[in-house]
């Protein structure tokens, strides 16, 4: 017998995860995006990652029809972007000076890191679709700038308590 959805949500909410905004363009070329925490690296060779998108997401159809997407990893001071992209609203990009990436997917300004992917596969996963993408471009803010990721933990936002330092090479 499967665990009930509320119990499963409670358990999985105890796993602190980075908060991302996943972006793409719809068939009309309009930017679309949503806040996501179900993002995971899959492979280094080739570089693959997965993103899980709920079938009820307002931009689900845009992702289903897209051949590329970008994952924007939010900084600890970008909770406002997470909330903006969590809304079911067509105006999520209003007031945001994003730039098109190599694939055309929107890259948000000032994020901790981003990775652009070409869709390699789509798999059913219960009430979500699992999108597997091959990384084709990326950017990372140096650790020395003192920024940390925005985290999601037990239904709320969290931050790393101590600042990270670059490890000697």
Protein Blocks (a to p, Z undefined) as FASTA:
>chain_A
ZZdfklmmmmmmmpccdddddddddfkopacddddfbdcdfbfbdcdddddddfkbmklm
mmmmpcbdcdddddfklmmmmmmmmpccfklmgoiacdddfkopacdehiabdcddddfb
dcdehjaccdddddfbdcdddfklopacdddeehiacddfbacddddZZ
